Amino acid sequence: MSVHRSPFERLRTKFDESEPQCRQCGSQPADAGWRVTTSGRRVRYQFVCPTCDAIETKEIRLG
């Protein structure tokens, strides 16, 4: 049985499966993940480092 997932869910899974590394402190937390928010024509993926609280944002604009 196949499970239908939106393109946004698949992209989030791809981000989650990558080896996250904080660009600020270099930490590689194993339990960190990406948070997804949407607002109108934008989809924003954010990674918050649990070590130093730095935030990395990737945004997709829908046109």
Buried (B, 14 or more C-beta within 10 A) or exposed (E): EEEEEEEEEEBBEEBEEEEBBBEEEEBEBEEBBBEBEEEEEEBBBBBBBEEEEEEBEEEEEEE
